[in-house]
């Protein structure tokens, strides 16, 4: 009850809407007021040890960990997937299940999906450079099979990464973010959904 009163007091201040929404998302430990001795309310707080200001103490340490890099490349010709599936190692081609051919290599541990149109999608790399090296190796495998392929239009399409940050209240964030589909937002036990 005290927390809700404290939050209400924060909301009633003259801050803007965006700052108010941000303050609502902070954990309670960061919002706790400093305690002052009731006998001497004007007394100063005890001196805090002075720490030298460096770049590391100014900004919180946010380490990103990349989990997957997805890239694409054009091979400049149409591909006979049945021929590649029969002649190359570590391939899987089942057109009744998936219309592309799947090829795997160990270094870097990645997977390529090849399509009849000559497009290649490279998955599973842990960095942009690994993705480029893997795509080039898949290209070289196809070249050694005698196919007239060219390495064209290499592009990073997606990077999946995670970062450890401060706790975020998703239920509050959902309330402050408008629903993009134009519907209404429903919050139910930490699950936000948009309905049209």
SELOKOL-959956 format. One record per residue (C-alpha): residue in three letters; x, z, y. Coordinates in steps of 0.25 Angstrom, whole numbers, plus 2048, in hexadecimal, padded with zeros to 3 digits. Layout:
BEGIN
{r 'Ala'; {X; Z; Y}}
...
END
This chain:
BEGIN
{r 'Unk'; {800; 800; 800}}
{r 'Unk'; {80C; 803; 809}}
{r 'Unk'; {812; 7F6; 806}}
{r 'Unk'; {805; 7EE; 80A}}
{r 'Unk'; {804; 7F6; 817}}
{r 'Unk'; {813; 7F3; 81A}}
{r 'Unk'; {810; 7E4; 817}}
{r 'Unk'; {804; 7E4; 820}}
{r 'Unk'; {80C; 7EA; 82B}}
{r 'Unk'; {816; 7DF; 829}}
{r 'Unk'; {80B; 7D5; 829}}
{r 'Unk'; {805; 7DA; 836}}
{r 'Unk'; {812; 7D8; 83E}}
{r 'Unk'; {814; 7CD; 847}}
{r 'Unk'; {81C; 7C4; 83D}}
{r 'Unk'; {818; 7B6; 83B}}
{r 'Unk'; {810; 7B1; 82E}}
{r 'Unk'; {81D; 7AC; 827}}
{r 'Unk'; {825; 7B8; 829}}
{r 'Unk'; {819; 7C1; 825}}
{r 'Unk'; {818; 7B9; 818}}
{r 'Unk'; {826; 7BA; 815}}
{r 'Unk'; {826; 7C9; 817}}
{r 'Unk'; {81B; 7CA; 80D}}
{r 'Unk'; {823; 7C4; 803}}
{r 'Unk'; {82F; 7CD; 804}}
{r 'Unk'; {830; 7D9; 7FA}}
{r 'Unk'; {82C; 7E7; 7FE}}
{r 'Unk'; {83A; 7EC; 7FD}}
{r 'Unk'; {83E; 7E3; 809}}
{r 'Unk'; {832; 7E7; 811}}
{r 'Unk'; {834; 7F6; 810}}
{r 'Unk'; {836; 7FD; 81E}}
{r 'Unk'; {842; 805; 820}}
{r 'Unk'; {83F; 814; 81F}}
{r 'Unk'; {842; 81D; 82B}}
{r 'Unk'; {843; 82C; 82A}}
{r 'Unk'; {836; 832; 82F}}
{r 'Unk'; {83D; 83E; 836}}
{r 'Unk'; {844; 835; 840}}
{r 'Unk'; {83E; 827; 841}}
{r 'Unk'; {847; 822; 84C}}
{r 'Unk'; {854; 825; 843}}
{r 'Unk'; {85C; 819; 83F}}
{r 'Unk'; {85E; 815; 831}}
{r 'Unk'; {86B; 819; 82B}}
{r 'Unk'; {876; 80F; 82D}}
{r 'Unk'; {877; 804; 822}}
{r 'Unk'; {884; 7FF; 81D}}
{r 'Unk'; {889; 7F3; 824}}
{r 'Unk'; {88B; 7E7; 81B}}
{r 'Unk'; {893; 7DB; 820}}
{r 'Unk'; {88A; 7CF; 823}}
{r 'Unk'; {88D; 7C3; 81A}}
{r 'Unk'; {886; 7B7; 816}}
{r 'Unk'; {883; 7BD; 808}}
{r 'Unk'; {87C; 7C9; 80F}}
{r 'Unk'; {874; 7C1; 819}}
{r 'Unk'; {86E; 7B7; 80F}}
{r 'Unk'; {868; 7BC; 801}}
{r 'Unk'; {86F; 7B6; 7F5}}
{r 'Unk'; {866; 7AB; 7EF}}
{r 'Unk'; {86C; 7A5; 7E3}}
{r 'Unk'; {865; 799; 7DE}}
{r 'Unk'; {866; 795; 7CF}}
{r 'Unk'; {863; 787; 7CC}}
{r 'Unk'; {85B; 785; 7BF}}
{r 'Unk'; {859; 776; 7BE}}
{r 'Unk'; {85C; 769; 7C6}}
{r 'Unk'; {854; 75D; 7C4}}
{r 'Unk'; {859; 750; 7C8}}
{r 'Unk'; {856; 741; 7C6}}
{r 'Unk'; {85D; 734; 7C6}}
{r 'Unk'; {85A; 725; 7C4}}
{r 'Unk'; {861; 71E; 7B9}}
{r 'Unk'; {85F; 710; 7BF}}
{r 'Unk'; {859; 709; 7B2}}
{r 'Unk'; {84D; 70C; 7A8}}
{r 'Unk'; {851; 714; 79C}}
{r 'Unk'; {84E; 712; 78D}}
{r 'Unk'; {84B; 720; 78A}}
{r 'Unk'; {84A; 71D; 77B}}
{r 'Unk'; {857; 717; 77A}}
{r 'Unk'; {85D; 723; 782}}
{r 'Unk'; {856; 72D; 779}}
{r 'Unk'; {85C; 726; 76D}}
{r 'Unk'; {86B; 724; 772}}
{r 'Unk'; {86D; 731; 77A}}
{r 'Unk'; {870; 73F; 776}}
{r 'Unk'; {867; 74B; 77A}}
{r 'Unk'; {85B; 743; 77E}}
{r 'Unk'; {84C; 744; 77B}}
{r 'Unk'; {842; 739; 77C}}
{r 'Unk'; {834; 73B; 778}}
{r 'Unk'; {82B; 731; 780}}
{r 'Unk'; {81E; 737; 77B}}
{r 'Unk'; {822; 745; 781}}
{r 'Unk'; {82A; 741; 78D}}
{r 'Unk'; {82C; 733; 793}}
{r 'Unk'; {83B; 736; 797}}
{r 'Unk'; {847; 738; 78F}}
{r 'Unk'; {84E; 746; 78F}}
{r 'Unk'; {85D; 747; 78E}}
{r 'Unk'; {866; 753; 78F}}
{r 'Unk'; {874; 756; 791}}
{r 'Unk'; {87C; 763; 790}}
{r 'Unk'; {885; 763; 79C}}
{r 'Unk'; {87F; 766; 7A5}}
{r 'Unk'; {873; 76A; 79D}}
{r 'Unk'; {868; 761; 7A2}}
{r 'Unk'; {85D; 758; 79E}}
{r 'Unk'; {85A; 74A; 7A2}}
{r 'Unk'; {84C; 743; 7A1}}
{r 'Unk'; {84E; 734; 7A1}}
{r 'Unk'; {842; 72A; 7A4}}
{r 'Unk'; {840; 71C; 7A1}}
{r 'Unk'; {840; 718; 7B0}}
{r 'Unk'; {84F; 71C; 7B1}}
{r 'Unk'; {84C; 72A; 7B7}}
{r 'Unk'; {854; 736; 7B3}}
{r 'Unk'; {850; 745; 7B5}}
{r 'Unk'; {85B; 74F; 7B3}}
{r 'Unk'; {857; 75E; 7B1}}
{r 'Unk'; {85E; 76B; 7AE}}
{r 'Unk'; {86A; 76B; 7B7}}
{r 'Unk'; {86E; 778; 7BE}}
{r 'Unk'; {874; 771; 7CA}}
{r 'Unk'; {873; 764; 7D2}}
{r 'Unk'; {881; 760; 7CE}}
{r 'Unk'; {87D; 763; 7BF}}
{r 'Unk'; {871; 75A; 7C0}}
{r 'Unk'; {879; 74E; 7C6}}
{r 'Unk'; {883; 750; 7BB}}
{r 'Unk'; {879; 750; 7B0}}
{r 'Unk'; {871; 744; 7B6}}
{r 'Unk'; {87E; 73C; 7B6}}
{r 'Unk'; {881; 740; 7A7}}
{r 'Unk'; {873; 73C; 7A3}}
{r 'Unk'; {876; 72F; 7AA}}
{r 'Unk'; {884; 72D; 7A3}}
{r 'Unk'; {87D; 72F; 796}}
{r 'Unk'; {873; 724; 798}}
{r 'Unk'; {87E; 71B; 79D}}
{r 'Unk'; {886; 71D; 791}}
{r 'Unk'; {87A; 719; 789}}
{r 'Unk'; {87C; 70B; 78F}}
{r 'Unk'; {870; 70C; 799}}
{r 'Unk'; {872; 705; 7A6}}
{r 'Unk'; {86F; 712; 7AE}}
{r 'Unk'; {873; 716; 7BC}}
{r 'Unk'; {873; 724; 7C3}}
{r 'Unk'; {86A; 722; 7CF}}
{r 'Unk'; {862; 72B; 7D8}}
{r 'Unk'; {867; 739; 7D3}}
{r 'Unk'; {85E; 744; 7DA}}
{r 'Unk'; {85C; 753; 7D8}}
{r 'Unk'; {84D; 754; 7D7}}
{r 'Unk'; {84B; 763; 7D5}}
{r 'Unk'; {853; 770; 7D4}}
{r 'Unk'; {84D; 77D; 7CE}}
{r 'Unk'; {854; 78A; 7D2}}
{r 'Unk'; {851; 798; 7D4}}
{r 'Unk'; {856; 7A3; 7DE}}
{r 'Unk'; {854; 7B2; 7DE}}
{r 'Unk'; {84E; 7B7; 7EB}}
{r 'Unk'; {847; 7C3; 7F0}}
{r 'Unk'; {839; 7C6; 7E9}}
{r 'Unk'; {82D; 7BD; 7EE}}
{r 'Unk'; {81F; 7C1; 7ED}}
{r 'Unk'; {819; 7B4; 7E8}}
{r 'Unk'; {80A; 7B9; 7EA}}
{r 'Unk'; {80D; 7BB; 7F9}}
{r 'Unk'; {815; 7AE; 7FA}}
{r 'Unk'; {809; 7A7; 7F4}}
{r 'Unk'; {7FF; 7AD; 7FE}}
{r 'Unk'; {808; 7A8; 80A}}
{r 'Unk'; {80B; 79A; 805}}
{r 'Unk'; {7FF; 790; 806}}
{r 'Unk'; {7FA; 789; 7FA}}
{r 'Unk'; {800; 77B; 7FA}}
{r 'Unk'; {7F4; 775; 7F3}}
{r 'Unk'; {7EA; 779; 7FE}}
{r 'Unk'; {7E3; 783; 7F5}}
{r 'Unk'; {7E2; 792; 7F5}}
{r 'Unk'; {7ED; 79B; 7F0}}
{r 'Unk'; {7E9; 7A5; 7E5}}
{r 'Unk'; {7F2; 7B1; 7E2}}
{r 'Unk'; {7F0; 7B8; 7D5}}
{r 'Unk'; {7FB; 7C2; 7CF}}
{r 'Unk'; {807; 7BB; 7D5}}
{r 'Unk'; {802; 7AD; 7D2}}
{r 'Unk'; {7FF; 7A4; 7DE}}
{r 'Unk'; {7F7; 798; 7DB}}
{r 'Unk'; {7F1; 78D; 7E4}}
{r 'Unk'; {7E3; 787; 7E1}}
{r 'Unk'; {7DD; 77C; 7E8}}
END
